[in-house]
Amino acid sequence: MDKINQFISGALPFTEWPMFILLICGGLFLLVYSKFVPFRFFRHAIAITAGKYDKKGGEGDVSSFQALSAAVAATVGLGNISGVAIAIHDGGPGVVFWIWMTALLGMGIKFYSGSLAVMFRGKDAQGNPQGGPMYYITQGLGPKAKPLAIFFAVCGLFGFLGVFTANQFTETFMSVVEPQSTLYNMDALSWQWTIGIVLAVITSFVIFGGLTKIAKVASAIVPFMVLVYLIAVIVVMLMNASEVFPALKMIVTEAWNFDTVVTGGFWGLVIIGVRRAMFSNEAGLGSAPMYHGQSKTDNPIKEGLVAMLGPFIDTILVCTFTAVVIILSGAYTEDQSGIVMTLTAFERTLFGYGDDLLMVIVTAFALSTLFTYSYYGVKCLSFLTNSKIGKYYNHYFVLMIVFAAVASLELVKNLIDLSYALMVIPNMIAVLLLAPKVNAKAKEYFKRLKHGEA
């Protein structure tokens, strides 16, 4: 494992700058090019998600709300609870500011990628509609661009493994329940294997049921657990109301700390923020379009507007609340990282029982994330082979859950960072090149909306 980790660590620096340029510069371009659609039509996007503009006859397998829930299920989870703690550990409170900035740009990116997912839908061998980067690359850019789609799908076979979620869930369980004690006379490693196997079995019951079952479970779990999490955080903030503004102020001031001790200085701090924001909301990654491409909608722009809500929910809201609790508790000043830091913060700020509550929330988030990630991997393998072979990805996915339970956080984090950085490259190239087609559709849609015809 150490040799694998060393190899991945060595490859990361060569992928960070292309990812950084495409996400930040590309995101800025798309935001301006869209004439700030994500902010001008935010309320309209909420109305679409609520079903106000639903029409019968849309092609697809799930509703826009279910597609958003499934996509958010993969992002609102341990990336927001544990990923933020890792970011603060690696770069200090100021890194949260750069997470915010990346999320705002991510709203623009997801508007375009969500629209493209419906605009260039493909069909599998059974004739079912399929959407995602592989399809808008090959159909939108043409056959010559197929190597880009293949590259994305190959990277997705590794990037869409639930290794980070399984790893951090195991660490959460170990931290809260303290199984390494004399309970059943099992040592810590035995407990890690046991947790991994149980998690794999539970995940199997859902993921082998296909997209419809995953979407139904995600749309039932995610909204409720996000609400519970937000209520818990709001209680903490109300009890420490006088400290909330100083915590937010610290985030902003530390973001511009040019004397930071982070490796790489100020730009190192920014890159950590971009990395963790991408892991949090997956903007530019190309994962969410796979779900949004399956939605029952009569217009691609509608789905693009729904998709852009993802970064706002999981990063602007959930990540910020998590960061504030961590700062208020003082847990960020200690030598802790990942879920352990967040657990410490909640235990201190919620009457000593916050870590138990977080354990319940993390369990729901971990499962929903695993359910949705498996579907991404199935689509990647299906594209590379066919839909019958693609289903076997779930077997590989389940085995990797067990592996992740006993792997180190450093190995898991580096594997995900490398895979994500590589996947951004083909996806963002396609989104930027196809942006004019989205703008043409958007102009037509907003004209109809203005006349009450949407």
N, C-alpha and C positions, 0 to 999 in steps of 0.2 A: 504493500500500500504506500509506503514511503517513497519508493521509486516512481510510482504512478503520480503521486502528488508533486514530486520534484519536476517531472516532465511537464505537467499541466501548468505549474507555477512559472516555468521557463517560457512557455508559449503565450501566457497571458499578456505580457507587455506589447507583443506584436499585434495583438487584436484590439487593444484598448483604444488606440487613437483613431482607427477607421470607424469604430463604433461611436466614439465621442463626436467626431466630425459629422457623421451621418445623422445622429440623434439631435444634436444641438443645432448645427447649421441647417440641416434638413428640416427639423421641427420649426425653426424660426421662419424659414422660407414658406413652409406650408401654412403657418398661422397667418402670415401677411398675405399670401397668395389667395387664401380663402376669404380674405377681408374680415378676419376675426369671427367667422361663423360660430365656433364653439361658444363664444361669449354672447353673441347677439341672439342666438336661438336656443339658449340654455333652457328656458321655460318650455319652449316648444318640444324640445327633446324629452323632457319629463312627461309632457302630455302624450307623446307618441308611446313612450314606455308604459304608461298607464292604460293604454288601449283606446284612447280617445279617437285616434285616426285609423283604427284597424278597419280593413276591408276584406270581404270574403274573396277567396280565389287565389290568394297569394301562394306561390310555390314554396315548399319547405316543410320541415318536420316539426319545428317548435315555434312558439310565439316569440316576439321581440323581447318580452319580459323574461321568458325562460332562457333565451340566448344570453341576455345581459346577466341574469342570475348565474348561469353556468360559467360565463367568462369571469365574472367577479368572484365566483367561488374559487377559481384557480388563483386569483390575485389577492382577495381579501382573506388573509390567513396568516400563516407563519411568516410570510414575506413582510407583512405589516407589523407583526408583533415581535418576531425575532429578528427580521432583517433590519429594522430600524435600530434595534439595540446593537447589532453588529456594526452598523454604520457609525453610530455614536461612539462605540468603543474604538473603531479604527480612525475616526476623524474628528471626534468631539461634537458638541451640540451644533456647531455651525454647519455641519454637513446636511442637516435637515433643511436648511434654506435651499440648498442646491437640489435636494429631492423635490421641493415644491416647484422650483423653476422647471425642472425636467418634466414634472407632472403636467404643468400648464401647457408646455409644448406637446406633451403626449396626447392631450385632448385633441389637438389639431391633427396629429398623426393618426389617431384612431378614427377620426371622422373620415379621413381619406381611405384608410385600410378597410374599415367597416363597410363603406360604400362599394369599394372595389370587390369585396367578398361576395356581394350580391350581384353586382354588375357583370362579373365574369365567373358565373357559377359553371362548374363542370358536372359530369354525371359519372357514377361508377358503373361497374359491369352489370349491376342490377337495375340501372336506370335511375338511381336515387340522386337527388341534387347534392353536389359537394362544393364547398367554398373554402377559400384560404389562399395563402401566398403561392402555393404550387400552381393553382389554377389561374389566378390573375397574372402570374408571371408568364405561363405558357400561352394563355388565350389573349392576354392584353398586349404582351410584347412579341408574341409569335414563337414559332418552333425553334428559332435560333437561340432563344433565351432559356431553353429547357435545361441546360447545364446549371443555371442559377437555381432553378426549381429543385433539381436533384440535390444540389449542394445544401439547400435549405432543409430538405427532407432528411438527408443523412445526418446532419447536425441535430435535427429534431429527435432522432432516435435516442440521443443521449440527453439533450436539453430538457425533454419532456418526461424524463424519469422522475418519480416522486422522491428522489433521494434526500433533498434538503428537508422536505416536510417530514419524512419518516425519521430522519436523524434528530430533528428538533423536537418532534413529538416524544421520541424515546427519552431524550434528555429532560423534557418537561416531567414525564412520568417518574423518572429516576429521582429528580430533584424534589418533587412534592411528596411522593409516597415513601421515599427512602427505602427502596426494596433491598439495598445492599446490606441492610441490617440482618438480623437473625430470622426474618420472615421466611418460613419454609426452608431454612438452611440453604438458600441459594445465593451465590455471589453475584456481583454486579454484571459480569459478562453473561452469565446464565439468564439473568433478567432481561438483558438487552436482546438476546436471541428470542426469548419468549415473547417479548413485546413486539418484535419484528414479525414473528410468525402469526400472532393474533391479529395484528394490523393488516397483514397480507390476506388473511382469511376473510376478515370483514370487508375489505376492499373488493375481494373477488365476487362477493354476493351481488354487488351493484354493477361493476364495470363489465361483467359478462352479459349484462342485460341490454347493452347498447346505448345509443344517444338518448332516446326518449326516456329511459329509466334514469339515466344520469341527470338529465335536465329536470325531471320531476323531483328527484331527491334534492338537487341543488337549490331549486326554487323554493323548496319547503324549509330547508335548513338555513341557508345563507341570510335572508332578510331578518329572520328572528334572532340569529346569533349576532349579527352586526348590531342590531338594536340593543341587545343585552350588553354587548361590549361597550357601546357608546354610552349607555346609561351608567355603567360602572365607572367609566372615565369621567363623565360629567359630575358624578357624586364626588369623586376625588378632587376635581377642579373647584367645585363649590366649597368643599371643606378647606381648601387651600387657596381661596379666591385671591388673596393679597399677593400670592406668589406666581400666579399665572402670567401676568403681564411681564414681570422680570424674566420668567423662563422664555417667553417668546422673544423678548428683547435680546436675551443671551444668544438665541439661535441666529438672529439677524446680525448682531455685532460680530460674533465669532465666525460667521460666514466670510467676513472680509479680513480675517486675521492672516496677514501676509507672513507673519513670523511663526505660523503653525509648525508643530513638530511632526506633522504627518509626512510620511515618505513622499517626496516629490513636491513638498511645499504647498503653496496655494493651489496649484493645478492638481496636485495629488488629492487635495481635499475635494475639489470639484468633481474629479473622476470617481471618487468614492460615492459621492452623491448621485451621479449619473448611473453608476452601477446598481446601487441599491434601489433607486427609483425605477429602473428598468425591471429589476426583480420584483418590485412591489406591484407595479401596474402593467408591466409587459408592453408598454407602448413602443412601437417600432419593432417588436420581436416577431409579430405575425401570428401569435397564438389565438388571440381573441377573434380575428376574422374567420377562423375555422368554425367557431360556433355561430357567429353572426351570419355566415354564409348559409346556414341551415334554417334561418328564421323564415316564418311565413309573412312575407311582406310584398307589397305591390310596387315598391319603389326603393332603389338602392340608397338614395339620399336619406330616407327615413331611418334606415338601419345604421347609416353612418352617424346620424345624430344620436341614436340610442347608444352606439358604441363609445362615443366620446364621453359619456357619463362615467365610464369605468374608472379612468384616472382620478376624477374628482372624488368619487366615493372612497376608493381604496387608498389613495395617497393624500389628497388634500385634507380629508376628514380623518380616516383611521390612523394613518401614519403620524399626523400631527398630534392627535390625542395621545397616542402611545409615547411619543417623544416628550410631551409635556409631563406625563406621569413619571417617566424615567428621570427627568431633570428635577421635578419637585421632590422626589424621594431621595435624591443624592446618589442613587445606585450607579450612575455613570462615572462617579469618581473612583469607584473600586475596580479591582482587576477581575471583571466579569465580562462575558460577552454572550451574544445570542439570547436564547430564551431564559437562561439563568438570571441575566440582568433584569429582564422584564418581570420575571416571577418575584424577584427581590423587591422591585419597585411596587408591585401590587400588594405584596404582603405588608409592607410598611405603611401604605396609604389607605388600606381598606380593613382596618381593625384586626389585622393579623390573619384574616381569612381570604384576602385577595388572591393569594396564590392558588387556593383551592377552586375559587370561582374561575380563575384564568385557566386552570386545568380543564374544566368542563368546556369552556369556550374554545380552547386550543384543540380539544378532541374533535369537536364539531367542524372546526375550520380545517383540521388536518385531513379528516375523512373526505370532506367536500372537495378539497384541493386534489387529493389523490384520485377521486372519481373523475374529475374533469381532465387532469393531466393525462390519464390513460387514453382518453379519447383523442387527444392531440397526437400521441405517438402512433395510435392505430391509423390515423389518417396519413401520417408520414410514410409508414410502411406500406399502406394500401396504394399510395401514389407510386412508390418505387416498384411495387409488384402488382398485386390486385387485391380487391376487397376480401377475398377468401383467405389469402395469406396474411393480410393486414391484421386480422383478428388475433393472430398468434402473438402479436406484440404484447397483449395483456398477460400472457404467461411469463414473458421476460420481465415485464413491469412488476409483477407480483414478486418474483425472485429478487429483484433489485431493492424492493422495500425491506426485505430481510437483511440484505447486505448493508443498506444504509443505516440500519438500526445499530450496527456494531462498528461502522466506519467513523473516522474522526471528522469533526466539524470542518477543519481546514481543507481536507480532501474533498468533501462534499461541496463546500463553498466554491473552491477553485474549479471543480468540474462544471458547476452550473454557470459560473462567470464566463468561462471559456466558451461553452456551448452557446450561451446567449449572445455573446459578442460576435461569434461567427454567424449566427442566424440573422442578426440585424442587418448585416451587409447586403445579402441578396434581397431581403424584404424591402429595405428602405430604398434601394436602387429602383426597384419596381414601382414603389409608391410614388417616388418623385417623378419618374418618367410618365406615369399614367395619371398624374394629378390633373392635367388639362381636361381629360375625359370626365373626371369627377366634377370639375368646375362647370363644364357644359351641361351636365345633368342637373347640377345644383341650381344653375341659373333658371333652367326650365321649371324645376320643382318650386322654387321660392316665388316665381312669377305666378304659378297656379295657386300657391298658398295665399298670396296677396289677394287673389280674386275669389278665395273661398272654395277652390276646386281640389285641394290636396286630399 
